[in-house]
Amino acid sequence: MLGYDDKRAFFRMMMNSPCTLLVNGDGAKQKISALCRDISATGMSFEVPEALQVGDEMEVNIESTSDQISSLCAIVKVVRQFEENDSTFVVGTEVVQMM
């Protein structure tokens, strides 16, 4: 990809869409309201109000606001995170399965 400074294999599409994360925990799923910042063919990043653990798997649901575009549902795994400020964490994930 000539002229593309980011070393990723796929381009990221900026989203800034509200979504719901269902984090697999100890026998129960924790529901978290989040903001999907961006998406690519292999991953997504989210703004969340609390820290998650690298390796956590979760279900992502992004509802479509258009009749012409389907809602998105996927299983993702946390690969990195950082604290952006006192109330926001940014979580990078890889797509495990599209549903």
C-alpha positions in Angstrom: 0.0 0.0 0.0 2.0 2.9 -1.3 1.9 6.1 0.8 0.1 4.4 3.7 2.0 5.2 6.9 0.1 2.9 9.2 1.6 -0.6 9.0 -1.8 -2.4 9.2 -2.8 -4.9 6.6 -6.3 -3.4 6.3 -7.6 0.2 6.4 -9.7 1.3 9.4 -13.1 3.0 8.9 -13.9 5.6 11.5 -17.3 4.9 13.1 -18.0 6.7 16.4 -21.2 4.6 16.8 -22.9 3.6 20.1 -22.8 -0.1 20.7 -23.3 -2.8 23.4 -20.6 -5.1 24.6 -21.5 -8.4 26.4 -18.3 -9.4 28.2 -17.9 -13.1 29.1 -17.2 -13.2 32.8 -17.2 -15.9 35.4 -20.4 -17.6 34.3 -22.2 -14.4 33.5 -22.1 -11.8 30.8 -21.5 -8.2 31.8 -23.4 -5.6 29.6 -21.4 -2.4 28.8 -22.5 0.6 26.8 -19.6 1.7 24.6 -18.6 3.7 21.6 -17.1 1.9 18.6 -14.4 4.3 17.3 -13.3 2.3 14.3 -13.5 -1.0 12.5 -11.3 -2.9 10.0 -11.5 -6.3 8.4 -9.8 -7.9 11.4 -10.5 -5.6 14.4 -12.3 -2.8 16.2 -11.6 -0.3 18.9 -14.0 0.9 21.5 -14.3 3.6 24.2 -15.5 2.0 27.4 -16.1 3.4 30.9 -14.1 0.7 32.7 -11.0 -1.3 32.2 -11.1 -4.7 30.5 -8.5 -7.4 30.5 -6.3 -8.4 27.6 -7.7 -11.8 26.4 -11.3 -11.0 27.4 -13.8 -12.2 24.8 -17.0 -10.3 24.2 -20.0 -10.0 21.9 -20.4 -6.7 20.1 -23.7 -5.4 18.8 -23.9 -2.3 16.7 -27.5 -1.4 15.7 -27.9 0.0 12.2 -29.9 3.2 11.8 -30.6 2.4 8.1 -32.9 -0.1 6.5 -30.3 -0.7 3.8 -27.5 -1.6 6.2 -27.6 -4.6 8.5 -26.7 -4.4 12.2 -23.3 -5.8 13.1 -22.8 -8.6 15.6 -19.4 -10.2 16.3 -17.3 -11.9 18.8 -14.0 -10.1 19.5 -11.0 -10.5 21.8 -9.2 -7.7 23.7 -5.6 -7.4 22.5 -4.7 -4.0 24.1 -6.1 -1.2 26.1 -5.1 2.1 27.6 -6.6 4.7 29.9 -7.5 7.8 27.9 -8.7 9.8 30.9 -10.2 9.3 34.4 -13.5 7.9 33.0 -12.6 6.4 29.6 -10.5 3.5 28.4 -9.8 2.7 24.8 -9.8 -1.0 24.0 -8.4 -2.6 20.8 -9.8 -5.9 19.7 -9.4 -8.5 17.1 -12.4 -10.1 15.4 -12.8 -13.8 16.3 -16.1 -14.4 14.6 -18.7 -12.4 12.6 -22.3 -13.5 13.4 
